[in-house]
Structure formats: structure tokens, C-alpha cells
């Protein structure tokens, strides 16, 4: 099963660290994939959940793209990534589920079990993740 750090979190939510490039790199160094939140504004790339916070360069994304699950936060990001299909990306807000650019089901908390899906924050509802392809969690180390 693939283990995905939610915004760089490994052992619990650290809101002031989430989506920081160094925090993401730490999770990658620990062998996790990472879900990140990305905005594109005036052709510039930013990480941040509720707003664009951390300016990054396209090279930063390219160097890590095999480990990133990119949550597009605005339409400009969706448009850019849809033209650059080598990245794994998706868009969702409060949908039950969405399809990622690689055809995987990204499933909102409280809707498991769904076979071969990505269980997002299953700890919220103590969900059954046995049939999932992957787990995305703030507590991803507990799934080792």
C-alpha cells in the first residue's frame, strides 16, 4: 500500500509547517509520497492550503514529481497541470471523490471502504482501509 503524507505531516497536524518546501522534503526523505496544495498566480507557483504562501519554482516540482500528489487550488493550476500531464494532480473541494490525472479515486474522509482508492485522512472516521491502494494521512507513520 502506498503511504502519502498529507501536506508533509507524518506524526500529526502541524498547521504552521504544512506545505513548506522543507517540510515536504523531510517527508520525502523519510520515503513517503506527499500531497501538496498548489496555486498558480501570474505564472508563478505557490504552495499553501487556504492561500498561496510559499513561492516555489517549476524545477522544484520537476525534481520531486514522482513523489508528489498535487492538489490544484485554483483554475490556473488545473489548466497548467492539464497541459503538463507528467505530473500527478487533481482538483476537489468537498466532493465524495474525484479522479486524479492518473485515474485513481481520491476519496474524501468518511466514504471508505472503496476498492483501489486513496483513503484521505481515514483517522477522522476510523475507516477500514484494507482494500485501498493508498492512504493519505496527517499520521501516515502509524500505517507502516
Buried (B, 14 or more C-beta within 10 A) or exposed (E): EEBBBBBBBBEEEBEEBBBBBEBBBBBBEEEBBBBBBBBBEEEEBBBBBEEBBBEBEEEBBEEBBEBBBBBBBBEBBBEBBEEBEEBBBBBBEEEEBBEBBEEBBBBBBEBBBBEEBBBBBBBEEEBEBEEBBBBBBBBBBEBE
